Amino acid sequence: MTENDVRTALAGFDLKNMLDGVHVADGLVQVTLSIRREEAATLEPLRREVEAKLAALPGVKNAAVVFTAHKPAPTPAPAAPAVLPGVKSVIAVASGKGGVGKSTVAVNLAVALAQNGLKTGLMDADVHGPSLPRMLGLAAKPEVQDGKMLPLHAWGLACMSIGFLVEEETAMVWRGPMVMGAINQLLTQVAWGELDVLVIDMPPGTGDTQLTIAQKANLAGAVIVSTPQDIALIDARRGIKMFEQVNVPVLGIVENMSYFACPHCGEHSNIFGHGGAAAQAGRTGAPFLGEIPLQIAIRETSDAGTPITAAAPASEAALAFHAIAAKIIDRLAQPARAAPRILIE
């Protein structure tokens, strides 16, 4: 007995627009009819007739047809003003766990998007561990104009991070509300201007920051970063599920540190395994965006504040980032969605 069988049986009754729900489980069938309260007595014979029909179907152990009071459609709430009115698309670069090179991917992906002609911004949402100032080679504090902070600029990007506002060694010993306040300021109190895309480097995990940004920033999608090893892939799956729950499309999965490329002989060694992210993409239905090698040059350029896509645009790693950026540009060309409503009951 399936829901389709029940709906086929119900087709013989004149239920008009009353059918509100059908639930089938282990031979138990429940059908909900939405009516006005004053119609209950008049429609009771119909309810009993439908219930008897369903109870006689093969495989049905018990059938119940219940009335629910009709509720008028709620008046739509007025549309909220856009949080980032000048930004066409916002994408989050996320991971289920730390240490997988998410910030390295975010920075080089943003530079690659800018090198493809897109007006690109980069926001560091990792309040507890901001890394963009070091990776971008920026140490200045942002100026304030008309009540908003002006983003700093490097490598063709408009950039903002809590790390621009505090000393590098400062520990941000903040509870959730303070973190959410900082995230809101980085989103709404920065003069981002007109951007084709804003890349947000997310903190690891699936907590308050991810939910706040998913709700406020109207994300066009998320890029999940993982290494090939199983422990990272488990957390990557959690990240994918989290974005699915808040109705944010997953643009794809990136396998970082996919293989070690020896700088002397060019031999590839699969230090963390290989192909795990591609396999995970196949299981979840998310696109696989590509592999980024584990190279000394990526680490050196990141520490020096010169992303490898800018320092060595013809290198193997830079070309890999550009290939991923091209796929993301194609995905961003798809129609945008409304921001999700996140309800906790």
C-alpha positions, -999 to +999 in steps of 0.1 A: +000+000+000+014+033-011+004+069-010-003+068-047-027+039-042-046+059-016-048+090-038-061+068-067-089+055-045-098+090-034-102+101-070-136+085-069-149+110-044-158+146-048-134+161-024-130+194-042-102+213-025-105+195+008-077+170+006-050+183+029-027+153+034-022+116+030+001+096+053+008+058+048+030+037+070+030-001+076-006-006+065-019+024+085-036+051+065-045+086+076-062+112+053-068+148+064-096+169+049-095+206+055-130+221+059-148+250+076-160+242+111-197+247+102-194+220+075-184+192+098-219+178+105-229+180+068-197+163+056-197+135+082-214+109+059-188+116+033-160+112+058-174+078+069-178+067+033-142+076+024-129+059+055-148+027+047-135+027+011-099+031+023-103+004+050-113-021+023-082-016+002-058-045+001-029-042+026-047-016+048-048-025+085-065+006+096-078+037+079-087+071+095-102+101+078-100+133+100-112+168+095-091+199+102-105+234+104-098+254+073-074+282+080-074+313+057-042+320+039-020+344+058-014+379+045+020+380+029+045+400+049+061+429+031+094+421+015+124+429+037+150+452+022+180+435+007+209+432+031+234+436+003+216+456-023+246+461-046+258+425-046+244+402-073+255+369-059+268+357-025+285+323-021+298+307+010+330+286+011+325+262+040+337+230+056+325+206+082+358+208+101+389+229+103+423+223+088+411+213+053+424+245+037+390+262+034+404+298+037+431+290+011+404+279-013+382+309-006+410+334-012+423+318-044+388+312-057+379+349-051+411+360-069+403+336-098+368+351-101+382+386-101+407+376-128+377+364-149+364+399-149+339+397-120+337+425-095+345+404-064+344+409-027+358+386+000+345+385+036+361+367+065+333+353+086+356+333+109+355+357+139+375+334+162+402+326+137+404+353+110+431+344+085+425+366+055+446+396+067+478+373+066+468+355+034+460+387+016+490+407+029+468+434+045+475+450+078+457+484+076+425+493+095+395+501+074+383+537+072+348+547+081+327+569+058+290+578+063+287+553+091+301+524+071+335+508+070+353+509+036+366+475+025+404+472+020+416+461-015+441+436-026+446+414-057+415+428-073+392+421-043+372+442-019+380+426+015+368+428+050+377+408+081+374+412+119+412+407+117+415+442+102+401+456+134+421+438+161+458+428+166+468+395+150+475+378+184+442+389+200+420+361+211+383+367+204+368+353+236+332+359+225+300+341+231+274+335+204+255+368+205+287+389+202+298+368+173+264+372+156+267+409+161+301+410+145+288+390+115+259+413+111+282+443+111+305+427+085+275+421+063+255+453+067+279+480+079+305+477+052+302+497+020+306+468-003+294+488-033+285+471-066+298+435-068+291+407-091+299+382-064+308+382-027+327+352-014+323+345+023+350+325+040+329+306+066+342+292+100+342+254+102+312+236+115+274+240+112+265+265+139+251+300+145+273+317+120+263+294+092+226+298+100+228+336+104+246+341+070+223+316+053+193+336+064+206+372+061+229+371+030+205+353+005+232+329-005+233+318-041+251+287-030+278+270-010+311+255-019+321+226+004+359+220+009+372+187+021+404+166+020+401+131+007+404+113+040+374+097+056+373+118+088+371+150+067+344+136+044+322+127+073+322+163+084+317+175+048+285+154+046+273+173+077+280+206+060+261+195+029+231+184+050+231+217+069+229+238+037+202+215+024+182+221+056+183+258+052+175+257+014+209+268+002+220+250-030+254+233-028+274+245-058+298+217-055+326+200-035+363+208-038+389+182-029+418+201-014+452+185-007+441+160-032+476+147-039+512+158-031+530+170-062+568+166-057+584+199-067+615+180-079+603+150-099+566+159-103+555+125-089+521+125-072+516+109-038+482+104-023+491+114+013+455+117+025+440+093+000+425+104-033+391+106-049+371+107-017+355+140-024+345+130-059+329+098-045+311+118-019+298+141-045+284+111-064+267+098-033+251+131-024+243+144-058+264+175-054+286+185-083+323+177-080+342+210-088+378+197-089+410+188-071+436+211-056+471+196-051+491+198-019+520+220-029+547+239-010+541+269-033+505+272-021+516+273+015+545+297+008+524+322-012+496+321+014+520+328+042+535+357+022+501+373+015+503+366-023+477+340-033+491+316-058+464+325-083+480+360-083+517+351-077+518+322-103+487+323-125+501+297-149+510+272-122+492+238-118+475+250-086+463+283-101+449+266-131+430+242-109+415+271-090+405+288-123+388+256-135+367+255-103+359+292-107+347+286-142+323+260-130+310+283-103+304+311-127+283+287-148+262+278-117+258+315-107+242+321-141+211+301-129+181+320-115+184+333-079+162+322-050+146+341-021+163+339+013+152+309+033+131+312+065+147+293+093+121+281+119+129+263+151+099+246+167 
